[in-house]
Amino acid sequence: MLVGASDVTTHAGRSHSGLRQRLRDATSDAHRELDAQLSAFDLSGLAGYRRFLGASAGALLPLEAALADAGVDRIFPDWPERSRSAAIAADLGRLGATASPAVSVPPLTHSGMLGTMYVLEGSRLGAKFLLKTVADANDPRIREACTYLRHGAGRRLWQSFLSKLESEEDCNEVEVIAAARVAFAAFEQAADRA
């Protein structure tokens, strides 16, 4: 299912072929908790959707800034096409709000960038489902503020991320997982503050 070489090992001596599954297993509780937390936002109402976007921006902005500071474009040359900070800021602007960081995140290592990207790129998959609710909203302002949720639609960003994740030779699995947990926690904290 995944592109990767089973003979490539991490610094800890583990095969890369199952890194995605180990990441999923290690972050499943955090993912479930975040989904439950975000489901409390009413995306069909202006106030709820604005709060959702504000919470998302509160984590996305510092996470993307940390990725940029760490040199994510060396791993993902298409980073400018992956970054969603401008998209979420535009949507919030359409709704009369501003995007601002709500949490702080630590500097990222090479492996930490992969863990953070796992969470951010994976969130695009969930965005497809959220978009259905937003597209059915009665308020046209909500329907017009979907740049963030639609970002990257029609592109194979998740698949290309997974290919890169599985092919990374200089990857410390412990750091990848730790960074993914930090990214999930950033979204949880931002949602708590929204």
C-alpha positions in Angstrom: 0.0 0.0 0.0 2.8 2.4 0.8 5.8 3.2 -1.3 9.0 2.6 0.7 11.9 0.3 1.0 11.6 -2.4 3.8 15.4 -2.6 4.1 15.8 1.1 5.1 16.0 1.5 8.9 15.7 4.4 11.3 18.4 5.4 13.7 16.6 3.1 16.2 16.9 0.2 13.8 13.3 -0.1 12.9 12.0 -0.6 9.4 10.4 2.4 7.6 7.8 0.2 5.9 5.4 0.5 8.8 6.2 4.0 10.0 2.8 5.3 8.9 1.0 2.6 10.9 3.1 3.2 14.0 2.4 6.9 13.7 -1.3 6.2 13.4 -1.2 3.8 16.4 0.9 6.2 18.5 -1.4 9.2 17.9 -4.8 7.5 17.6 -6.0 8.7 21.1 -4.9 12.3 20.4 -6.6 12.2 17.0 -9.8 10.8 18.4 -9.8 13.5 21.2 -9.2 16.3 18.8 -12.0 15.1 16.5 -14.4 15.0 19.4 -13.3 18.5 20.5 -13.6 20.0 17.0 -17.0 18.3 16.4 -18.4 20.6 19.1 -18.1 23.6 16.7 -21.2 24.3 14.7 -19.8 24.7 11.2 -23.2 25.6 9.7 -23.5 28.7 11.9 -21.3 31.8 11.4 -20.1 32.0 15.0 -19.2 28.3 15.2 -17.5 28.3 11.9 -15.5 31.4 12.8 -14.5 29.8 16.1 -13.4 26.6 14.2 -11.3 28.5 11.8 -9.8 30.7 14.6 -8.9 27.5 16.6 -7.4 25.9 13.5 -5.4 29.0 12.7 -4.2 29.2 16.3 -2.3 25.9 15.8 -1.7 26.0 12.1 0.2 29.3 12.0 2.8 28.4 14.6 3.2 24.9 13.3 3.7 26.1 9.7 6.1 28.8 11.0 8.1 26.2 12.9 8.2 24.1 9.7 9.4 27.0 7.6 12.0 27.9 10.2 13.3 24.4 10.2 13.7 24.3 6.4 10.8 22.2 5.4 11.2 23.3 1.8 14.4 21.2 1.7 12.3 18.0 2.3 9.2 19.2 0.5 10.2 21.6 -2.3 6.5 22.1 -3.0 6.0 23.6 0.5 4.6 26.9 -0.9 1.8 24.8 -2.4 1.3 22.9 0.8 1.2 25.8 3.2 -2.3 26.8 4.3 -1.6 29.9 6.5 -2.6 32.4 3.8 -5.8 30.3 3.0 -7.0 30.3 6.6 -6.2 34.0 7.0 -8.2 34.8 3.9 -11.2 32.8 5.1 -11.1 34.4 8.6 -10.8 37.8 6.9 -14.0 37.1 4.9 -15.7 36.4 8.2 -14.5 39.6 9.8 -11.9 37.9 12.0 -8.1 37.7 12.0 -5.8 34.7 12.1 -3.4 34.6 15.0 -1.2 32.0 16.7 -2.7 30.7 19.9 0.0 28.3 21.0 3.8 28.0 20.9 5.6 25.1 19.5 9.2 24.0 19.9 11.8 24.2 17.1 11.6 21.2 14.8 14.3 18.7 13.9 14.4 17.0 10.5 12.4 14.1 11.9 10.1 16.4 13.8 9.2 18.1 10.5 7.9 14.7 9.3 5.8 14.2 12.4 4.3 17.6 12.1 3.6 17.2 8.4 1.9 13.9 9.1 -0.7 15.8 11.2 -1.1 18.7 8.9 -1.3 16.7 5.7 -3.6 14.2 7.3 -5.9 17.0 8.3 -6.7 17.6 4.6 -8.5 14.2 4.6 -10.8 15.4 7.4 -11.3 18.7 5.7 -13.1 16.9 2.8 -15.8 15.8 5.3 -16.1 19.1 7.0 -16.4 20.9 3.7 -19.7 19.0 3.0 -21.2 20.7 6.1 -19.9 24.1 5.3 -21.0 23.8 1.7 -24.6 23.2 2.9 -24.6 26.2 5.3 -27.5 28.6 4.8 -25.2 31.6 5.3 -23.4 32.5 2.0 -20.5 34.0 4.0 -19.7 30.6 5.3 -19.9 28.9 1.9 -17.6 31.5 0.5 -15.0 31.1 3.2 -13.8 27.6 2.3 -10.3 28.3 0.9 -8.7 26.5 3.9 -10.9 23.4 3.7 -10.6 23.2 -0.1 -6.8 23.8 -0.1 -5.0 21.2 -2.1 -8.1 19.5 -3.5 -7.5 17.5 -6.6 -3.8 17.2 -5.8 -2.1 14.1 -4.5 -0.5 15.8 -1.5 -1.3 13.1 1.1 0.1 10.4 -1.2 3.2 12.3 -2.0 3.7 13.0 1.7 3.4 9.3 2.5 5.9 8.4 -0.2 8.4 10.9 1.3 7.8 9.7 4.8 8.5 6.1 3.9 11.6 7.0 1.9 13.3 9.1 4.5 16.6 7.5 5.5 17.6 10.1 8.1 14.6 9.6 10.2 14.4 9.1 14.0 11.0 7.4 14.6 10.8 8.6 18.2 11.2 12.2 17.2 8.7 11.8 14.3 6.1 10.4 16.8 6.8 13.0 19.4 6.4 15.9 16.9 3.1 14.4 15.7 1.9 14.3 19.3 3.0 18.0 19.8 1.1 19.0 16.7 -2.1 17.3 17.8 -1.7 18.9 21.2 -1.3 22.3 19.6 -4.6 21.9 17.8 -6.3 20.8 21.1 -4.9 23.7 23.0 -5.9 26.2 20.3 -9.5 24.7 20.3 -9.6 25.0 24.1 -8.8 28.7 23.8 -11.3 29.4 21.0 
